[in-house]
Amino acid sequence: MRVMGNKTILEDYEEILGNKKLTNGQEKALLSAINLFAKQGYDATSTAQIAKNAGVSEATIFKYYSTKEKLLLEIINLITTELFPKFQRKFFSEVNEVSDKSLKEIITFIVINRFEFMKKNHQILRIFIQESLTKIKIRQMVSEGFVEAIKSNQEIFTEFRKLVGSKHPDYDAIVLVRIITGPMIAYFLQRFIFAPNVPCDEKRDLDLIITQILSGLE
């Protein structure tokens, strides 16, 4: 089974910005901010650093975004409204393409596919998780973005739901999402936030996650 080898969130974000009607200063500020937030973390990045990295004055940053948080909110908004639907649509389509496989093979594909996505984009995803814990507005944006993305991909999501929930048609969508994503999010937190320097056996860990998910679906 193939694992998704797409662009990173940063690459997709840069492409979307290029199609927006933004001033040169706005585009530079947003690109600089998302790259620095990803590398250094939100709290460790100053507007002065963002301006220097963008090659613009700090006054230019404040002209469009009066605070660093508003700059972050603009970044999160673009990702949740424009990239979430795209990522979901591609993922559901890829899973539906292996619908002729056994449930174990399908779950194996899902776990490997999503973990590769998480690993490739761990810096950006870390920002989403960390800032969602402390900023209500961001938490709302992420939650609403996820729900709206599901709605925009309703038909293909319905097929996905039938596929992974075939043995439990009584499970609603949120239950299936929790069963599948819960162990993966916990592993992401371990690997990239709470214990990034602790050695691990990735293959063994992913096999355990697959077993855990299957036990909830069979």
C-alpha positions in Angstrom: 0.0 0.0 0.0 1.3 3.4 -0.8 1.8 6.1 1.7 0.9 9.7 0.9 3.9 11.7 -0.4 2.4 15.1 -0.8 3.5 18.6 -0.1 4.0 19.7 3.4 1.5 22.0 5.1 4.0 24.8 4.7 4.4 24.2 1.0 0.6 24.2 0.5 0.3 27.3 2.6 2.8 29.2 0.5 1.0 28.2 -2.6 -2.4 29.4 -1.3 -0.9 32.7 -0.2 0.4 33.2 -3.7 -3.2 33.1 -5.0 -4.5 35.5 -2.4 -5.0 39.2 -3.1 -2.5 40.3 -0.5 0.1 43.1 -0.5 3.7 42.1 -0.8 4.2 43.1 2.9 1.3 40.9 4.1 2.5 37.9 2.2 6.0 38.3 3.4 4.8 38.7 7.0 2.6 35.6 6.9 5.3 33.4 5.3 7.9 34.6 7.7 5.7 34.1 10.8 4.6 30.6 9.9 8.1 29.5 9.2 9.5 31.0 12.4 6.6 29.7 14.5 7.3 26.2 13.1 11.0 26.3 13.8 11.1 28.2 17.1 7.6 27.9 18.5 5.0 30.7 18.9 6.1 32.0 22.3 9.8 32.1 21.4 9.2 34.2 18.3 9.0 38.0 18.4 7.5 40.4 15.8 11.0 41.9 15.4 12.3 38.5 14.3 9.4 38.0 12.0 10.0 41.4 10.4 13.7 40.8 10.0 13.2 37.3 8.5 10.6 38.8 6.1 12.8 41.7 5.1 10.3 44.3 6.1 10.0 46.8 9.0 8.2 45.9 12.2 5.9 48.8 11.4 4.8 47.0 8.3 3.9 43.9 10.4 1.8 46.1 12.8 0.2 47.9 9.9 -1.6 44.7 9.0 -1.6 42.7 12.3 -1.6 44.8 15.4 -0.4 41.9 17.6 1.5 38.7 17.2 -1.6 36.8 18.2 -3.6 38.3 15.3 -0.9 37.2 12.9 -1.2 33.7 14.3 -5.0 33.8 14.0 -4.7 34.7 10.4 -2.4 31.8 9.7 -4.7 29.3 11.6 -7.7 30.7 9.8 -6.3 30.1 6.3 -5.1 26.6 7.2 -8.4 25.5 8.8 -10.7 27.0 6.1 -8.7 26.2 3.0 -6.3 23.4 3.7 -8.3 21.2 6.1 -10.9 20.3 3.4 -8.2 19.6 0.9 -6.3 17.3 3.3 -9.4 15.5 4.4 -10.6 14.9 0.8 -7.3 13.4 -0.3 -7.1 11.2 2.8 -10.6 9.8 2.6 -10.1 9.2 -1.2 -6.9 7.3 -0.5 -8.6 5.1 2.1 -11.6 4.4 -0.1 -9.2 3.3 -2.8 -8.2 0.3 -0.6 -11.8 -0.6 0.2 -11.3 -4.1 -1.2 -8.8 -4.9 1.5 -9.4 -6.5 4.9 -10.2 -4.2 7.9 -6.7 -4.9 9.3 -5.1 -3.8 6.1 -7.3 -0.7 5.9 -6.4 0.3 9.4 -2.7 -0.4 8.8 -2.9 1.9 5.8 -4.6 4.6 7.8 -2.1 4.5 10.7 0.9 4.5 8.5 -0.5 7.2 6.1 -1.6 9.5 9.0 1.6 9.1 11.0 3.8 9.9 8.0 1.6 13.0 7.5 2.0 13.9 11.2 5.8 13.3 11.2 6.3 15.4 8.1 4.3 18.2 9.5 5.0 17.9 13.2 6.3 21.4 13.7 3.0 23.0 12.4 0.8 20.4 14.1 2.6 21.1 17.4 1.7 24.8 17.1 -2.0 23.8 16.6 -2.0 21.6 19.6 -0.1 23.8 22.0 -1.9 27.0 21.1 -5.3 25.3 21.1 -4.7 24.4 24.8 -4.2 28.0 25.8 -6.2 30.0 23.3 -10.0 29.5 23.2 -10.3 31.3 19.8 -7.8 29.0 18.2 -9.5 25.9 19.7 -12.8 27.1 18.2 -11.2 27.7 14.8 -9.6 24.3 14.7 -12.8 22.5 15.9 -15.1 24.5 13.4 -12.6 24.0 10.6 -12.6 20.2 11.1 -16.4 20.1 11.2 -16.8 22.3 8.1 -14.2 20.2 6.2 -16.2 17.1 7.0 -19.4 18.8 5.7 -17.7 19.8 2.5 -16.5 16.2 2.0 -19.7 14.6 3.2 -20.2 12.1 0.4 -16.7 10.8 0.5 -16.7 10.8 4.3 -19.9 8.7 4.4 -18.1 6.1 2.3 -15.1 6.2 4.6 -17.4 5.9 7.7 -19.1 2.8 6.2 -15.7 1.3 5.4 -14.1 1.6 8.9 -17.3 1.2 10.8 -18.8 -1.7 8.9 -19.0 -4.0 12.0 -20.5 -1.2 14.1 -23.1 0.7 12.1 -24.5 2.1 15.4 -21.3 4.1 16.0 -21.7 7.7 15.1 -19.0 9.7 13.4 -17.5 11.2 16.5 -17.0 7.7 18.0 -15.2 6.4 15.0 -13.0 9.5 14.8 -12.1 9.1 18.5 -11.3 5.3 18.2 -9.0 5.9 15.2 -7.4 9.2 16.1 -7.1 8.9 19.8 -4.2 6.5 20.0 -2.4 8.4 17.1 -2.7 11.8 18.8 -1.4 10.3 22.0 1.6 8.9 20.2 2.2 12.2 18.4 2.2 14.0 21.8 4.7 11.5 23.1 7.0 11.7 20.1 7.0 15.3 19.3 5.9 17.3 22.4 6.3 15.5 25.8 9.2 13.1 25.1 10.9 14.0 21.8 14.3 12.8 22.9 13.2 9.4 24.3 14.3 6.5 22.0 11.4 4.5 20.7 10.7 1.5 18.4 8.4 3.2 15.8 7.4 0.0 14.0 6.5 -1.7 17.3 4.6 1.4 18.5 2.6 1.7 15.2 1.8 -2.1 15.3 0.4 -1.6 18.8 -1.7 1.4 17.7 -3.1 -0.7 14.8 -4.0 -3.5 17.3 -5.6 -1.0 19.7 -7.8 0.6 16.9 -8.8 -2.8 15.6 -10.0 -3.9 19.0 -12.4 -0.9 19.0 -13.7 -1.6 15.6 -14.1 -5.4 15.5 
